Amino acid sequence: MEVVFTFDIKDYQKEELKTKFPELTIHFKKKDAEIEVGNADVLVTYGGDVDASLLNQAESLKWIMVASAGVEKMPLAEIAERNIVLTNVRGIHKTPMAESVLAHILALRRSLPLIYERKETKEWGRGIRSSELKDSTALILGPGAIGSEIGRLLQAFGVRTIGCNRSGRKAASMDETIIFNELMHKLPKADYVISVLPSTPETKKLLTAEHFAAMKETAVFMNFGRGDLVDENVLIDVLKNNVIEHAVLDVFEVEPLPVASEFWTLENCTISPHISGLSSKYVERALVIFDENMEKWLKDDPDLVNKIDLNTGY
């Protein structure tokens, strides 16, 4: 069985894989080299390099493991047509992403950007308006593995958590869970509106100008899921007119964010270049899932971890 990684990993990780799976022939893409997938039975990829053309080259392909959470940019129809199994690494982002969300909230509430700025100008000024997280409310869109970990950390600071998903099914570390249609009723209560939603037909442009108008003027909107959750022109108008206090954006409709984007010029907008899920432990955690699934695959066990429903995209 041939396995092709479309990215490279560390030498010691390669040796561990070869030791664990001596029956596999594993290839790793070298820098600037072409991806050779002609004989691949299994493809391990970050997803962005897989298109219909590459699939046509991989005539033996039976399983694609995506070493990221989002699969919306992949040729799902072609993958489904060929009955190729698709899995991802959902869950490995929860620690770095939850810590990133918490870091941004603490930075804003404890006035860290202003403190850093005054250090540069050597200004000793104690007139800083800081506040606390305790007794505030966070509305978390997408209380899955990542959202629940965000909720757990926030609850430790005395924050009330409201989860919002399509089913209303109870989620871990949520004091309450609602469905999308109930958003308008809960937004006025939220101090933080945090999205970690994937991109699906249901979530595209889910938030409208009316949703932002329903938020508190002091609310902080945080998007760590996908950039198509809201029309960017709508969000720019919201921020320019101070409908809410601040936005923290890690994802955008077009990435990298164009230099001409007005987001760069807005003082009440924090821009993060889609890095909240990055961690030195990223590949290590992804390989744990690969190991578990490969052991199942070799035993013809179809119950793979994080198997994607190709109809829903998650």
C-alpha positions as CSV (number, residue, x, y, z in Angstrom):
1,M,0.0,0.0,0.0
2,E,1.3,3.4,-1.0
3,V,0.8,6.5,1.1
4,V,1.7,10.0,-0.2
5,F,2.1,13.0,2.1
6,T,1.8,16.2,0.1
7,F,3.9,18.0,2.8
8,D,7.1,17.1,4.6
9,I,7.5,16.2,8.2
10,K,10.5,15.8,10.6
11,D,12.9,13.0,10.1
12,Y,12.2,11.4,13.5
13,Q,8.4,11.4,12.6
14,K,9.1,9.6,9.3
15,E,11.1,7.0,11.2
16,E,8.3,6.5,13.7
17,L,5.8,6.0,10.9
18,K,8.1,3.5,9.1
19,T,8.5,1.5,12.4
20,K,4.8,1.5,13.2
21,F,3.7,0.6,9.6
22,P,6.5,-1.4,7.9
23,E,3.9,-2.7,5.4
24,L,3.4,0.8,4.0
25,T,5.5,2.5,1.3
26,I,5.4,6.2,2.4
27,H,6.4,9.1,0.2
28,F,6.9,12.7,1.4
29,K,6.8,15.8,-0.8
30,K,10.1,17.6,-0.9
31,K,10.2,21.4,-1.2
32,D,9.4,22.6,-4.7
33,A,9.0,19.1,-6.0
34,E,6.0,17.9,-8.0
35,I,3.4,15.7,-6.2
36,E,3.5,12.2,-7.5
37,V,0.1,10.5,-6.7
38,G,-0.2,8.0,-9.6
39,N,0.1,4.9,-7.3
40,A,-1.2,6.4,-4.1
41,D,-3.8,4.4,-2.1
42,V,-3.8,7.0,0.6
43,L,-3.2,10.8,0.4
44,V,-2.3,12.9,3.4
45,T,-2.7,16.6,2.7
46,Y,-3.5,20.0,4.1
47,G,-6.3,20.1,1.5
48,G,-5.4,23.2,-0.6
49,D,-3.4,21.2,-3.1
50,V,-6.1,18.7,-4.0
51,D,-8.3,19.5,-7.0
52,A,-10.1,17.5,-9.7
53,S,-6.9,17.4,-11.8
54,L,-4.9,15.8,-9.1
55,L,-7.7,13.3,-8.4
56,N,-7.6,12.2,-12.0
57,Q,-3.9,11.4,-11.6
58,A,-4.6,9.3,-8.5
59,E,-6.5,6.4,-10.0
60,S,-5.8,4.1,-7.1
61,L,-6.9,6.5,-4.4
62,K,-9.2,5.2,-1.7
63,W,-8.7,7.5,1.3
64,I,-7.8,11.2,1.8
65,M,-6.7,12.4,5.2
66,V,-6.9,16.2,5.4
67,A,-4.5,17.5,8.1
68,S,-6.7,20.5,8.8
69,A,-10.4,21.0,9.8
70,G,-11.9,22.7,6.8
71,V,-12.6,20.7,3.6
72,E,-14.9,23.2,1.8
73,K,-12.3,24.1,-0.9
74,M,-11.9,20.5,-1.9
75,P,-13.6,18.8,-4.9
76,L,-16.2,17.1,-2.7
77,A,-18.5,16.0,-5.6
78,E,-15.6,14.2,-7.4
79,I,-14.5,12.6,-4.2
80,A,-18.0,11.4,-3.5
81,E,-18.4,10.1,-7.0
82,R,-15.4,7.9,-6.7
83,N,-16.4,6.7,-3.2
84,I,-13.1,8.0,-1.7
85,V,-13.1,8.1,2.1
86,L,-12.4,11.6,3.5
87,T,-11.3,12.3,7.0
88,N,-9.9,15.4,8.8
89,V,-8.1,16.2,12.1
90,R,-11.0,17.9,13.7
91,G,-10.2,18.5,17.4
92,I,-6.5,19.1,17.3
93,H,-7.0,22.8,16.9
94,K,-8.9,23.2,20.2
95,T,-6.0,24.0,22.5
96,P,-4.2,26.7,20.4
97,M,-7.4,28.2,19.1
98,A,-9.1,28.4,22.6
99,E,-5.9,29.9,24.0
100,S,-5.8,32.4,21.1
101,V,-9.4,33.5,21.7
102,L,-8.8,33.9,25.5
103,A,-5.6,35.8,24.8
104,H,-7.3,38.3,22.6
105,I,-10.2,38.8,25.1
106,L,-7.8,39.3,28.0
107,A,-5.7,41.7,25.9
108,L,-8.7,43.8,25.1
109,R,-10.2,43.7,28.6
110,R,-6.9,44.4,30.4
111,S,-5.9,47.1,27.9
112,L,-2.7,45.4,26.8
113,P,-2.4,47.0,23.4
114,L,-2.5,50.5,25.1
115,I,0.0,49.4,27.7
116,Y,2.4,48.1,25.0
117,E,1.9,51.3,23.1
118,R,2.7,53.5,26.1
119,K,5.8,51.6,26.8
120,E,7.1,52.5,23.4
121,T,6.5,56.2,24.0
122,K,7.8,56.0,27.6
123,E,4.5,57.3,28.9
124,W,3.6,56.6,32.6
125,G,-0.1,57.0,32.4
126,R,-2.5,55.2,34.8
127,G,-5.6,56.5,33.1
128,I,-6.4,53.2,31.5
129,R,-10.0,51.8,31.4
130,S,-9.7,48.1,32.0
131,S,-12.5,45.7,32.8
132,E,-13.1,42.0,33.9
133,L,-14.3,38.9,32.3
134,K,-16.2,37.8,35.4
135,D,-20.0,37.9,35.1
136,S,-19.9,38.6,31.4
137,T,-21.6,36.4,28.7
138,A,-20.1,34.7,25.7
139,L,-22.2,33.4,22.8
140,I,-20.2,30.7,21.0
141,L,-21.2,29.8,17.4
142,G,-20.2,26.2,16.9
143,P,-19.8,24.6,20.3
144,G,-18.0,21.5,19.1
145,A,-14.5,20.5,20.1
146,I,-13.0,24.0,19.7
147,G,-16.0,25.9,20.9
148,S,-16.4,23.7,24.0
149,E,-12.7,24.2,24.9
150,I,-13.2,28.0,24.5
151,G,-16.2,27.7,26.8
152,R,-14.3,25.7,29.4
153,L,-11.6,28.3,29.6
154,L,-14.1,31.2,29.8
155,Q,-16.1,29.5,32.5
156,A,-13.0,29.3,34.6
157,F,-13.0,33.2,34.5
158,G,-16.6,33.3,35.6
159,V,-18.1,33.8,32.1
160,R,-21.6,32.5,31.3
161,T,-21.5,30.5,28.0
162,I,-24.2,30.1,25.4
163,G,-23.6,27.7,22.6
164,C,-25.3,28.0,19.2
165,N,-25.6,25.2,16.7
166,R,-28.0,23.9,14.1
167,S,-29.6,21.2,16.2
168,G,-29.7,22.8,19.7
169,R,-28.0,19.6,21.0
170,K,-26.3,20.2,24.4
171,A,-22.6,20.8,24.2
172,A,-19.9,20.6,26.8
173,S,-19.0,23.7,28.8
174,M,-22.1,25.5,27.7
175,D,-24.5,26.8,30.3
176,E,-27.2,26.9,27.6
177,T,-27.4,25.8,23.9
178,I,-29.7,27.4,21.3
179,I,-30.3,26.9,17.5
180,F,-29.4,29.4,14.8
181,N,-33.0,30.7,14.6
182,E,-32.8,31.8,18.2
183,L,-29.7,34.0,17.7
184,M,-31.6,37.3,17.6
185,H,-33.0,36.7,21.1
186,K,-29.7,35.9,22.7
187,L,-27.4,38.4,20.9
188,P,-28.5,41.4,23.1
189,K,-27.2,39.5,26.2
190,A,-23.7,38.7,24.8
191,D,-20.6,40.6,25.6
192,Y,-18.6,38.3,23.3
193,V,-19.9,36.7,20.1
194,I,-17.3,34.1,19.1
195,S,-17.6,32.0,15.9
196,V,-15.7,28.8,15.2
197,L,-18.2,27.6,12.6
198,P,-17.1,25.8,9.5
199,S,-18.1,26.9,6.0
200,T,-21.3,25.2,5.0
201,P,-24.4,26.2,3.0
202,E,-26.1,26.9,6.3
203,T,-23.3,29.1,7.8
204,K,-22.4,31.2,4.7
205,K,-23.6,34.8,5.4
206,L,-25.3,33.5,8.5
207,L,-24.7,36.9,10.3
208,T,-26.4,39.9,8.8
209,A,-26.5,43.6,9.6
210,E,-29.6,42.9,11.7
211,H,-27.6,40.5,13.9
212,F,-25.0,43.1,14.6
213,A,-27.6,45.7,15.3
214,A,-29.0,43.4,18.0
215,M,-25.7,43.2,19.8
216,K,-24.6,45.4,22.6
217,E,-22.7,48.5,21.6
218,T,-19.9,47.2,23.9
219,A,-19.9,43.7,22.3
220,V,-16.8,42.1,20.8
221,F,-17.2,40.0,17.7
222,M,-14.6,37.3,17.1
223,N,-14.4,35.2,13.9
224,F,-12.1,32.2,14.2
225,G,-14.1,29.9,11.9
226,R,-14.5,30.9,8.3
227,G,-14.5,34.3,6.6
228,D,-17.8,33.8,4.7
229,L,-19.8,33.8,7.9
230,V,-20.6,37.5,7.2
231,D,-20.4,39.8,4.2
232,E,-17.2,41.8,4.8
233,N,-18.8,45.0,3.5
234,V,-21.5,44.6,6.2
235,L,-18.9,44.1,8.9
236,I,-16.8,47.0,7.8
237,D,-19.9,49.3,8.0
238,V,-20.7,47.9,11.4
239,L,-17.2,48.8,12.7
240,K,-17.0,52.2,11.0
241,N,-20.3,53.2,12.6
242,N,-19.4,51.7,16.0
243,V,-22.4,49.5,16.1
244,I,-20.2,47.2,18.2
245,E,-17.1,48.0,20.2
246,H,-14.5,45.7,18.5
247,A,-13.9,42.8,16.1
248,V,-11.1,40.3,16.3
249,L,-10.8,38.5,12.9
250,D,-8.6,35.5,12.2
251,V,-10.3,34.5,8.9
252,F,-11.4,36.4,5.8
253,E,-13.3,35.9,2.6
254,V,-10.1,36.4,0.6
255,E,-6.7,35.3,2.2
256,P,-4.2,36.8,2.4
257,L,-6.2,39.9,3.3
258,P,-5.7,42.4,0.4
259,V,-3.6,45.4,1.3
260,A,-6.5,47.6,0.0
261,S,-9.0,46.1,2.5
262,E,-10.5,48.7,4.9
263,F,-10.1,46.3,7.8
264,W,-6.4,47.3,8.0
265,T,-7.4,50.9,8.7
266,L,-10.0,50.3,11.4
267,E,-8.8,51.1,14.9
268,N,-11.6,48.9,16.4
269,C,-10.5,45.8,14.4
270,T,-7.8,43.3,15.4
271,I,-6.4,41.4,12.4
272,S,-4.8,37.9,12.9
273,P,-3.5,36.3,9.7
274,H,-5.3,32.9,10.1
275,I,-2.8,31.7,12.7
276,S,-5.0,30.9,15.8
277,G,-4.8,27.2,15.2
278,L,-1.0,27.1,14.7
279,S,1.1,25.3,17.3
280,S,4.5,23.6,17.4
281,K,2.5,20.5,18.3
282,Y,0.2,20.6,15.2
283,V,1.8,17.9,13.1
284,E,2.4,15.8,16.1
285,R,-1.3,15.8,17.0
286,A,-2.3,15.2,13.3
287,L,-0.1,12.1,13.2
288,V,-1.7,10.7,16.2
289,I,-5.0,10.7,14.3
290,F,-3.3,9.3,11.2
291,D,-1.8,6.4,13.3
292,E,-5.2,5.5,14.8
293,N,-7.0,5.6,11.5
294,M,-4.3,3.7,9.6
295,E,-4.4,0.9,12.1
296,K,-8.2,0.7,11.5
297,W,-7.7,1.0,7.7
298,L,-5.3,-2.0,7.7
299,K,-7.9,-4.0,9.6
300,D,-10.7,-3.0,7.2
301,D,-12.4,-1.2,10.1
302,P,-14.6,1.4,8.4
303,D,-15.2,3.4,11.6
304,L,-12.4,6.0,11.0
305,V,-12.0,9.0,13.3
306,N,-13.3,12.3,11.9
307,K,-14.9,10.7,8.8
308,I,-16.5,13.5,6.7
309,D,-20.0,13.3,5.5
310,L,-19.5,14.4,1.8
311,N,-23.1,15.7,1.6
312,T,-22.8,18.1,4.5
313,G,-19.0,18.8,4.3
314,Y,-18.4,18.1,7.9
